[in-house]
């Protein structure tokens, strides 16, 4: 028969005397650690450049735009302008006083946004009916009245706010999404995992 020897130590020999008699709840350390982690994450969320949290509304956010002309604050507004869904919104790059919206109703609408808005906005300044359903739109930096739009028929259009018909268009092989950061160039991303750079000065109308 083998002999078993148990090595044990008395905690009173190496622990200092405590005032409260130790931790009565072993799970309390885990809870406090979780609270500390949540507080650290929340501090990062509320750090700059975060400005404010627009909570308390029951409307879904479907589109967002960047307005570089505002220094500190920006006016957030929504309007039930039709029964169709809103596909895109853009702001002119010159002064930021005109907003353009597009939707499933094949309507291109322009809104005049003043510096201060008290109450609901009025009706759009004018609307342009189009023969396609645009799903994205942007103002070109080179000219405030020229806009580029992607349509449901795999087309990229150039539109002029002073005219009722598109200036020119090109038809891509697959659906596209575009962005414009330079004066005459349009960056287009397609479903074939390619990015195309289009010079609008070399476009030819159909």
Buried (B, 14 or more C-beta within 10 A) or exposed (E): EEEEEEEEEEEEEEEEEEEEEEEEEEEEEEEEEEEEEEEEEEEEEEEEEEEEEEEEEEEEEEEEEEEEEEEEEBEEEBEEBBEEEBBBBBBBBEEBBBBBBBBBBBBBBBBEBEEEEEEEBEEBEEBBEBEBBBBBBBBBBBBBBBBBBBBEEBBBBBBBBEEEEBBEBBEBEEBBEBEBEEEBBBBBBBEEEEEBEBEBEEBEEE
